[in-house]
């Protein structure tokens, strides 16, 4: 018997959303939206044609796509616009994109149920059918309007590059010229979608829709927002999680010109001023005595020691197949390895910020908004408002990697509490400095893994037992009821509980400590950030023990997983697997390693080439990636996301580590938490599998295989297996 748990959000697509989305019909209630698209009103209001909540065509010939998903650098605006423009047959130059308001009735993420939000690499996957339908619906209504206006059969009308034509009569009209008439047409119950062979935008190169504004400075990030009378708040947070202000002397802060107020809030002590620099100076001038009586006071070493102890005991079973414990007990050869993964910061280029203002009957928020429904409900509860009275304007975000999708709405809650405590009606912009985000934010959880495997005489894997120890991201959040089952947090074991390799006896267990007071959150590719590393490096170790080629061994174990196998073969082929590497300089050792992993329904294999110097320093020379993310809507964007994933993953593997001492985070800025520098970035090649499957995620799947591929290359070069991240040069000295 096999039991298996997966991420419930991902499971929604397994149960048919990805396959069935293309059949959704606008004009009817779309599953999870609960609001039918309605024709625009007649008269003046009809100058703008809005056939669905996702599209508006103006009399000025503008085509505006309404994005329900946040653009945080991952290319969402371009991807969604491409899908609509393809089915609409719009001219790409006339298409622009706006962020949708917070309204889950119209703009929910179809994979999240009745919630609006961006995450889990779901933006393209859940919008694919919805946005195709939007474009095709608008096109049909424009054609119908033209047919009536020209008194010709609709079947004789063509649309291309934003122009509607009737070839026989020579008539033509722009979308803008037909907008008012099209708005009077009934929304069709069904429309015909294009055959993919006729795509002219999807799968082709198209300039990004956010590039120009980000280049000329017109793009609006939260930090760019300046409202009349706006105050800026900077907060002094307690040095330990769970601490609070015991006493505050604000006299020096209030004496600084431009400081308006000082208020104590649950998150700390806030200084409000006319500008950011003055607010920071005011914060620095505060004298605060902190109450640490209820604060978390353990250091990283103490937490890890506790994890190691737990790993020696059976945990809750997340997956069981055959009898792994029995097979291991009776095996002639058992290989065991333990892995340690540190806390990691998100370190997005734009630290946390938002603007909150009380209005006559509600609350107004401006923000790089990633979790509309959660944040809207949180703020509504704080002010005893119905959620619809909390208006959220979605601006650009300068990265996130999961940080802005906080299950506790932390920085938004903080800003709202400042507005509430100060009693101000002025808009308040909360600004976190880099140190605030590094020392008082949320982190990828620390984890410890222990894996045991039994090998048969022929080198085949008879049994595999994987035990994980780490904090739950989901427990205590609004998602606990659906994402934690029988004590198992699905994201803690993803990538381990769904291990694809054909192993007859397999068991995955989990320990979730409940008394670790460090705030944790999803981090780009979530559980797969650590499970891919432990499983893929351990598999390479087993290949070495049984004298098998790592690629050949994987292919044998993946016989029933053709998409895994295809990317693995492609990456190995493009990397020249099996051919010798050029020799390095004297004292250098060179190696090549491989890893393959599925996350968010996308499949990525990567081959790394590395050079290890005599002093143990590692230079990653080349990463060859093969990607199957279904149909690639924007291939350039897919490549960019994988390239960015490589840099992001290498930053963590080579340098990333958040450590605590007596409960205090030791890192404060990029000087202590360094991303990789440009000279450390390897040559990256991205090969995209041509696919007719519906699109799946690409923002995160490129991250998990990077570190294990590099570690396997290091092992090939040095014979040393690295079981702690970040990599330690001392362990690799010649």
C-alpha positions in Angstrom: 0.0 0.0 0.0 1.3 3.5 -0.8 0.1 6.6 0.9 1.4 10.0 -0.2 0.8 13.6 0.7 1.3 16.5 -1.6 0.8 20.3 -1.4 -3.0 20.8 -1.5 -2.6 23.9 -3.6 -0.7 21.9 -6.2 -3.2 19.1 -5.8 -5.9 21.3 -7.2 -4.3 21.2 -10.6 -3.8 17.5 -10.3 -7.6 17.2 -9.9 -8.2 18.9 -13.2 -7.9 22.7 -13.0 -4.9 22.7 -15.3 -6.6 20.4 -17.7 -10.1 21.9 -17.5 -9.3 25.6 -17.3 -9.4 26.1 -21.1 -13.1 25.0 -21.1 -14.2 27.8 -18.8 -16.7 30.1 -20.4 -17.1 33.7 -19.5 -20.5 35.1 -19.3 -21.2 32.3 -17.0 -20.1 32.0 -13.4 -16.4 31.0 -13.5 -15.5 28.5 -10.8 -14.2 30.3 -7.8 -15.1 33.7 -9.1 -18.9 33.7 -8.6 -19.5 36.8 -10.8 -20.7 36.7 -14.4 -19.2 39.0 -16.9 -21.7 41.5 -18.0 -21.9 43.7 -21.2 -21.0 47.3 -20.7 -23.8 49.8 -20.3 -25.0 51.8 -23.4 -24.3 55.4 -24.0 -21.3 57.3 -22.7 -20.3 54.5 -20.4 -19.9 52.2 -23.4 -16.9 54.1 -24.8 -14.9 51.7 -22.8 -15.5 48.0 -23.7 -15.0 45.7 -20.8 -16.4 42.2 -21.7 -14.8 40.5 -18.7 -13.2 41.6 -15.4 -9.8 41.0 -17.1 -9.9 43.3 -20.1 -10.8 46.8 -21.1 -10.7 48.2 -24.6 -10.9 52.0 -24.8 -12.2 54.3 -27.6 -8.6 55.5 -27.8 -7.7 52.0 -29.1 -6.0 51.0 -25.9 -6.1 47.4 -24.8 -5.7 47.1 -21.0 -5.3 43.7 -19.4 -6.2 43.6 -15.8 -3.7 41.4 -13.9 -5.0 39.6 -10.8 -1.4 38.6 -10.0 1.4 40.7 -8.6 4.3 41.7 -10.9 7.4 41.4 -8.7 9.9 40.9 -11.5 8.9 37.4 -12.5 7.1 38.5 -15.7 3.5 38.0 -14.8 2.2 41.1 -16.5 3.9 40.1 -19.8 2.7 36.5 -19.6 -1.0 37.4 -18.9 -1.0 40.1 -21.6 0.5 37.6 -24.1 -2.3 35.1 -23.5 -5.1 37.7 -23.9 -3.5 39.4 -26.9 -3.0 36.1 -28.6 -6.7 35.1 -28.6 -7.8 38.7 -29.2 -5.4 39.2 -32.1 -4.3 42.5 -30.7 -1.3 44.5 -31.7 1.3 43.9 -29.0 2.2 47.6 -29.0 -1.3 48.7 -28.0 -1.5 46.3 -25.0 -0.9 47.6 -21.5 -1.4 46.0 -18.1 -2.9 47.2 -14.8 -3.0 45.5 -11.4 -6.4 44.3 -10.3 -8.0 45.6 -7.1 -8.5 43.3 -4.1 -11.7 41.4 -5.0 -11.7 37.7 -4.6 -15.1 37.4 -6.1 -13.7 38.4 -9.5 -10.0 37.9 -9.2 -9.4 34.8 -7.1 -6.5 32.5 -7.9 -8.4 29.5 -9.2 -5.9 27.1 -7.4 -6.4 28.9 -4.1 -10.2 28.5 -4.0 -12.0 31.7 -2.9 -8.7 33.6 -2.3 -6.9 36.2 -4.4 -3.1 35.9 -4.3 0.1 35.3 -6.2 2.3 32.3 -5.2 3.2 28.7 -5.7 4.2 29.5 -9.2 0.5 29.5 -10.2 0.0 32.8 -12.0 0.2 31.4 -15.6 -1.1 28.0 -14.8 -4.4 29.1 -13.1 -4.9 32.0 -15.6 -4.2 30.1 -18.8 -7.8 29.1 -19.7 -9.3 32.2 -18.1 -7.2 34.7 -20.1 -7.5 32.8 -23.3 -11.3 32.8 -22.8 -11.1 36.6 -22.1 -9.3 37.4 -25.4 -11.4 35.1 -27.5 -14.6 36.5 -26.0 -13.7 40.1 -26.7 -12.6 39.2 -30.2 -16.0 37.5 -30.9 -17.9 40.5 -29.7 -15.8 42.9 -31.8 -16.4 40.7 -34.8 -20.1 40.6 -34.1 -20.3 44.3 -33.8 -18.5 44.8 -37.1 -20.7 42.3 -38.8 -23.8 44.2 -37.8 -22.3 47.6 -38.6 -21.2 46.5 -42.1 -24.1 44.1 -42.7 -21.9 41.2 -43.6 -21.6 37.7 -42.3 -19.3 37.4 -39.2 -17.6 34.4 -40.8 -16.2 36.7 -43.5 -14.5 39.0 -41.0 -10.9 38.5 -39.9 -8.9 40.1 -37.1 -5.1 40.8 -37.1 -2.8 43.1 -35.3 -5.7 45.0 -33.7 -7.6 45.6 -36.9 -10.9 44.1 -37.8 -11.3 43.6 -41.6 -13.8 42.5 -44.2 -11.7 41.7 -47.2 -14.5 41.4 -49.8 -15.8 45.0 -49.1 -12.4 46.5 -48.1 -13.9 47.7 -44.8 -11.7 47.8 -41.7 -11.9 49.3 -38.2 -9.7 49.5 -35.2 -10.7 48.0 -31.8 -11.3 51.5 -30.5 -13.6 52.4 -33.3 -15.7 49.3 -32.5 -15.5 49.5 -28.7 -18.8 51.2 -28.1 -20.8 48.9 -30.5 -19.0 45.8 -29.1 -20.0 46.7 -25.6 -23.7 46.4 -26.6 -23.2 42.8 -27.8 -24.2 39.9 -25.7 -21.4 38.0 -24.1 -21.2 34.6 -26.0 -21.7 31.5 -23.9 -19.0 29.7 -25.9 -16.1 30.8 -28.1 -13.6 28.9 -30.2 -10.0 29.1 -29.0 -7.1 29.1 -31.4 -5.3 25.9 -32.4 -1.7 26.3 -30.9 -0.2 25.9 -34.4 -1.7 29.3 -35.2 -0.2 31.1 -32.2 1.8 34.2 -33.2 2.6 35.6 -29.8 2.6 32.6 -27.4 5.9 30.8 -27.7 7.6 33.7 -29.4 9.7 36.6 -28.3 7.7 39.7 -27.1 9.1 42.8 -25.2 8.2 42.8 -21.5 5.4 45.1 -20.6 7.1 46.4 -17.5 10.6 47.0 -18.9 10.0 50.6 -20.3 8.5 51.9 -17.1 11.2 50.4 -15.0 13.8 51.8 -17.3 12.6 55.4 -17.4 11.6 55.5 -13.7 7.8 55.9 -14.3 7.0 52.5 -12.7 5.3 52.9 -9.3 6.8 50.9 -6.5 5.6 51.6 -2.9 8.7 53.6 -2.2 7.8 55.9 -5.1 4.4 56.8 -3.7 4.0 60.2 -2.2 0.5 61.3 -1.2 -0.5 64.7 0.1 0.2 65.0 3.8 1.8 61.6 4.0 3.8 60.6 7.1 6.6 58.0 7.1 6.9 55.5 9.9 10.1 53.6 10.9 9.8 51.1 13.7 12.3 50.0 16.4 11.7 46.2 16.7 12.7 44.2 19.8 16.0 42.4 19.3 14.5 39.1 20.2 11.3 37.5 18.7 8.5 37.7 21.2 10.0 40.7 23.0 8.1 43.9 23.7 8.8 47.5 24.9 8.9 47.8 28.6 9.6 51.6 28.8 10.3 54.2 26.1 12.0 57.6 26.4 11.1 59.5 23.2 12.2 62.9 24.3 15.3 63.1 22.0 13.3 61.7 19.1 10.5 64.2 19.4 13.1 67.0 19.6 14.2 66.3 16.0 12.7 68.7 13.5 10.2 66.8 11.3 9.3 64.1 13.8 5.5 64.2 14.3 4.8 61.4 16.7 6.1 58.3 18.6 3.7 55.5 19.3 4.1 52.0 20.9 2.6 49.2 18.9 2.6 45.4 19.3 5.6 45.1 16.9 7.7 47.7 18.6 8.0 51.5 18.8 7.2 53.6 15.7 8.4 57.1 14.9 6.3 59.1 12.4 8.0 61.9 10.5 7.7 64.0 7.4 10.2 61.9 5.5 12.1 58.6 5.8 15.5 59.9 6.9 13.9 62.0 9.7 11.9 59.0 10.9 15.1 56.9 10.9 17.0 59.5 12.9 14.1 59.7 15.3 14.1 55.9 15.8 17.9 56.0 16.4 17.3 58.6 19.1 14.8 56.5 21.1 15.8 55.0 24.4 14.0 51.7 24.9 14.1 49.1 27.6 12.9 45.8 26.2 11.0 43.1 28.1 12.4 39.8 27.0 10.6 37.7 29.6 8.5 35.9 26.9 11.1 36.2 24.1 12.7 33.3 22.3 16.4 33.0 23.5 17.9 30.0 21.8 20.8 30.2 19.4 21.1 28.3 16.1 23.5 25.7 17.5 21.0 24.9 20.3 18.1 24.6 17.9 20.1 22.3 15.6 21.1 20.1 18.6 17.5 19.7 19.4 16.7 18.8 15.8 19.5 16.2 15.8 18.1 14.6 18.9 14.6 14.4 17.4 16.0 12.8 14.2 17.0 9.8 16.2 13.3 9.0 16.9 10.5 7.9 14.6 8.4 10.8 13.3 4.9 11.2 11.9 4.7 9.2 8.7 4.2 11.4 5.6 4.5 8.5 3.1 4.9 4.8 3.4 5.4 2.2 0.7 6.4 -1.4 1.4 8.4 -1.9 4.6 11.4 0.4 4.6 12.3 -0.1 8.3 12.2 -3.9 8.0 14.2 -3.8 4.7 16.9 -1.6 6.3 17.2 -3.7 9.4 17.9 -6.8 7.4 20.1 -5.3 4.8 23.8 -6.2 4.3 24.7 -2.7 3.3 23.1 0.5 4.7 24.3 4.0 3.8 23.3 6.9 6.1 23.7 10.6 5.8 22.6 13.7 7.8 22.0 17.2 6.4 21.7 20.6 8.0 20.0 23.6 6.4 20.1 27.1 8.0 17.5 29.8 8.3 17.5 31.9 5.1 16.3 35.5 4.6 14.3 36.5 1.5 16.5 39.6 1.0 14.4 41.0 -1.8 15.8 44.2 -3.3 12.8 46.2 -2.1 12.5 45.7 1.7 9.0 45.6 3.2 6.9 48.8 2.9 3.3 49.8 2.4 1.0 52.9 2.7 -2.2 52.8 4.8 -4.8 55.5 5.2 -8.0 55.7 7.2 -10.9 56.9 5.0 -14.4 58.1 5.9 -15.8 54.6 5.9 -12.8 52.2 5.6 -9.2 51.8 4.9 -7.1 52.3 1.8 -3.8 50.5 1.1 -1.0 50.8 -1.5 1.5 48.0 -1.6 3.4 45.5 -3.7 0.5 43.2 -2.8 0.8 39.5 -3.0 -1.8 38.1 -0.7 -4.9 40.3 -1.2 -7.5 38.1 0.5 -5.5 37.3 3.6 -4.3 40.9 4.1 -7.7 42.4 3.4 -9.3 40.1 6.0 -6.5 40.9 8.6 -6.9 44.7 8.2 -10.7 44.5 8.2 -10.6 42.7 11.5 -8.3 45.2 13.0 -10.7 48.1 12.3 -13.9 46.1 12.6 -14.7 46.6 9.0 -16.2 44.4 6.3 -13.4 43.2 4.0 -14.8 45.1 1.0 -14.2 48.3 2.9 -10.4 47.7 2.7 -9.3 48.9 -0.7 -5.9 47.6 -1.8 -4.0 49.1 -4.7 -1.5 46.7 -6.2 1.8 48.3 -7.2 5.0 46.8 -8.5 7.1 44.9 -6.0 10.9 44.8 -6.1 11.1 41.1 -5.6 9.5 39.0 -2.9 10.5 35.3 -3.1 7.5 34.6 -0.8 8.1 37.4 1.7 5.2 39.6 0.7 2.8 36.6 0.9 3.0 36.5 4.7 0.4 34.3 6.4 0.3 36.7 9.3 0.2 40.0 7.2 3.0 41.2 9.5 4.2 44.4 7.9 0.7 45.5 6.8 -0.6 44.7 10.3 2.3 46.8 11.7 1.4 49.8 9.5 -2.2 49.6 10.3 -1.5 49.4 14.1 0.6 52.6 13.7 -2.3 54.3 12.0 -4.7 53.1 14.7 -2.4 54.0 17.6 -1.6 57.5 16.3 -5.1 58.3 15.4 -3.9 60.0 12.2 -6.1 60.4 9.1 -3.0 61.1 7.1 -1.6 58.4 4.9 1.2 56.6 6.6 4.0 54.9 4.7 5.8 52.2 6.7 9.4 51.7 5.6 11.6 48.8 6.7 15.3 49.3 6.4 17.4 46.4 5.1 18.4 45.6 8.8 14.7 45.5 9.8 13.9 42.9 7.1 17.0 40.9 8.0 16.7 40.9 11.8 12.9 41.2 12.3 11.4 39.4 9.3 10.4 35.9 8.4 12.8 33.2 7.2 13.0 29.9 5.3 12.9 27.4 8.2 16.0 25.7 9.5 15.8 21.9 8.8 17.7 18.8 9.6 17.4 15.6 7.4 18.5 12.1 8.1 18.4 9.5 5.2 19.1 5.8 5.3 19.2 3.5 2.3 19.8 -0.2 1.9 21.6 -1.4 -1.2 21.3 -4.9 -2.8 24.4 -6.7 -4.1 23.7 -5.5 -7.6 23.6 -1.9 -6.5 19.8 -1.4 -6.6 18.1 0.5 -3.8 16.1 -1.9 -1.7 14.9 0.6 0.8 14.9 4.4 1.6 13.9 6.1 4.9 13.9 9.9 5.1 13.3 11.7 8.4 12.9 15.5 8.4 12.9 17.9 11.4 11.9 21.5 11.1 9.3 24.2 11.8 6.0 24.3 10.0 5.3 27.3 7.8 1.6 26.5 7.8 0.7 25.7 11.4 -1.1 28.7 13.0 -2.0 30.2 9.6 -5.3 30.4 7.8 -4.1 27.5 5.6 -3.6 25.0 8.4 -7.0 23.3 8.0 -6.2 22.3 4.4 -2.5 22.1 4.3 -1.7 20.3 7.6 -3.2 16.8 7.7 -2.6 14.4 10.6 0.1 16.7 11.9 2.0 16.7 8.5 2.7 20.1 7.0 2.6 19.4 3.3 5.2 21.9 2.4 7.7 20.5 4.9 7.9 17.2 3.0 7.2 18.3 -0.6 10.0 16.9 -2.8 10.5 14.1 -0.3 7.1 12.6 0.1 6.6 12.6 -3.7 10.0 11.2 -4.5 9.6 9.8 -8.1 12.3 7.1 -8.0 11.2 3.5 -8.2 12.2 2.2 -4.7 10.2 -0.7 -3.4 10.4 0.2 0.3 10.2 3.8 1.1 9.2 5.8 4.2 9.2 9.6 4.9 8.8 10.8 8.4 8.4 14.3 9.9 9.1 16.0 13.2 7.6 19.5 13.6 8.9 21.2 16.8 6.2 23.5 18.2 8.4 25.5 20.6 10.8 27.3 18.3 9.8 31.0 18.3 11.5 32.1 15.0 9.0 33.3 12.4 9.1 31.2 9.3 7.6 31.5 5.8 7.8 30.1 2.4 10.9 30.9 0.5 11.4 30.6 -3.3 10.5 26.9 -4.0 9.6 26.3 -0.3 10.2 22.7 0.9 12.0 21.7 -2.3 14.8 24.1 -1.3 16.0 21.5 1.2 14.4 18.2 0.1 15.9 18.4 -3.5 19.4 18.8 -2.0 19.2 15.9 0.4 17.6 13.5 -2.0 19.7 14.3 -5.0 23.0 14.4 -3.3 22.2 11.2 -1.4 21.2 9.5 -4.6 24.6 10.5 -6.1 26.3 9.0 -3.1 24.5 5.7 -3.6 25.5 5.8 -7.3 29.1 6.1 -6.2 28.8 3.3 -3.6 27.4 1.0 -6.3 29.7 2.3 -9.0 26.9 3.5 -11.3 26.8 6.5 -13.5 24.6 9.1 -11.8 22.6 9.9 -15.0 22.1 6.2 -15.9 21.1 5.3 -12.4 18.5 8.1 -12.3 17.1 7.1 -15.7 16.7 3.5 -14.6 14.8 4.6 -11.5 12.6 7.1 -13.5 11.4 4.6 -16.1 7.8 5.4 -15.3 8.4 9.2 -15.2 8.9 10.3 -18.8 9.0 14.0 -18.2 11.7 13.7 -15.5 13.6 11.5 -17.9 13.3 13.8 -20.8 14.7 16.8 -19.0 17.5 14.7 -17.5 18.5 13.3 -20.9 18.3 16.8 -22.5 20.5 18.5 -19.8 23.0 15.6 -19.9 23.2 15.8 -23.6 23.6 19.5 -23.8 26.2 19.5 -21.1 28.3 16.8 -22.7 27.8 14.3 -19.9 30.4 11.6 -20.0 33.0 13.7 -21.9 36.1 14.8 -19.9 36.3 18.3 -18.6 39.2 20.5 -19.5 42.0 20.4 -16.8 42.2 23.3 -14.4 45.2 25.2 -13.2 47.7 23.5 -11.0 46.1 22.6 -7.6 42.6 22.9 -9.0 40.1 20.1 -9.1 37.2 20.0 -11.6 34.0 18.1 -11.6 30.6 17.8 -13.1 27.3 16.9 -11.3 23.7 16.5 -12.0 20.3 16.9 -10.3 16.7 16.6 -11.4 13.6 17.7 -9.5 9.9 18.4 -10.0 8.2 21.3 -8.2 5.0 23.1 -9.0 4.3 20.6 -11.8 7.4 21.7 -13.7 10.5 19.5 -14.3 14.0 20.8 -14.2 17.3 19.0 -14.6 20.6 20.8 -14.2 24.2 19.8 -14.8 26.9 21.9 -13.0 30.5 22.2 -13.8 32.8 23.4 -10.9 36.4 24.2 -10.1 37.6 23.7 -6.5 40.8 25.6 -5.6 43.4 24.2 -3.2 42.1 26.5 -0.5 38.6 24.9 -0.8 36.9 27.8 -2.5 34.4 26.8 -5.2 33.9 28.5 -8.6 30.8 27.4 -10.4 31.8 27.6 -14.1 28.7 26.4 -15.9 25.1 25.4 -15.3 23.1 23.7 -18.1 19.4 23.6 -17.4 16.6 21.6 -19.2 13.1 22.8 -18.4 9.7 21.3 -19.0 7.1 23.8 -17.8 4.4 22.9 -20.3 3.8 25.4 -23.1 6.3 28.2 -22.7 4.2 31.4 -23.1 7.2 33.7 -23.2 10.4 31.6 -23.8 12.6 34.6 -23.0 10.9 35.0 -19.7 11.3 31.3 -18.9 15.0 31.6 -19.6 15.3 34.7 -17.5 13.5 33.0 -14.6 15.8 30.0 -14.7 18.9 32.2 -14.9 17.6 34.2 -12.0 16.9 31.0 -10.1 20.5 29.9 -10.6 21.8 33.1 -9.1 19.3 33.0 -6.2 20.1 29.4 -5.4 23.8 29.9 -5.6 23.6 32.8 -3.2 22.1 30.5 -0.7 24.4 27.5 -1.4 27.6 29.5 -1.3 26.9 32.2 1.3 23.3 32.2 2.7 22.9 31.7 6.4 20.8 33.4 9.1 22.2 32.6 12.5 20.9 33.3 16.0 22.9 33.9 19.2 20.9 34.0 22.4 17.8 34.5 20.3 19.3 37.5 18.4 19.8 37.4 14.6 23.4 38.1 13.9 23.1 39.3 10.3 21.9 42.8 9.4 22.7 43.7 5.8 24.4 42.4 2.7 27.8 42.7 4.3 26.9 39.7 6.5 24.3 38.1 4.3 25.9 38.3 0.9 24.3 37.5 -2.4 26.7 36.2 -5.1 28.6 38.8 -7.0 28.6 39.1 -10.8 32.1 37.5 -10.9 30.7 34.4 -9.2 27.8 34.0 -11.6 28.4 31.0 -13.9 27.6 30.7 -17.6 24.0 29.5 -17.7 22.4 27.7 -20.6 18.6 27.1 -20.6 17.0 24.5 -22.9 13.2 24.5 -23.0 11.3 21.3 -23.8 8.8 21.9 -26.6 5.5 20.9 -25.1 1.8 21.0 -25.9 0.9 20.6 -22.2 -0.8 23.5 -20.4 1.6 25.9 -18.8 2.9 25.2 -15.3 5.1 27.2 -12.9 8.5 28.6 -13.7 9.2 31.3 -11.0 10.5 28.7 -8.5 11.3 25.3 -10.1 14.7 26.4 -11.4 15.9 26.8 -7.8 15.9 23.3 -6.2 18.3 21.4 -8.5 21.0 24.0 -8.5 22.7 23.4 -5.1 22.6 19.5 -5.4 24.0 19.6 -8.9 26.9 21.8 -7.7 27.4 19.6 -4.6 27.5 16.5 -6.8 30.0 18.2 -9.0 32.1 19.1 -6.0 32.0 15.5 -4.9 33.0 14.3 -8.3 36.0 16.7 -8.1 37.0 16.0 -4.5 35.3 12.9 -3.3 33.8 14.8 -0.4 30.1 14.9 0.2 28.8 18.3 1.6 26.0 17.8 4.1 25.8 21.3 5.4 24.7 24.5 3.7 26.1 26.9 2.9 29.2 25.1 1.6 32.2 25.3 3.9 35.5 25.9 2.1 37.4 24.3 5.1 35.9 21.0 4.2 37.2 21.1 0.7 40.9 22.1 1.2 43.3 20.0 -0.8 
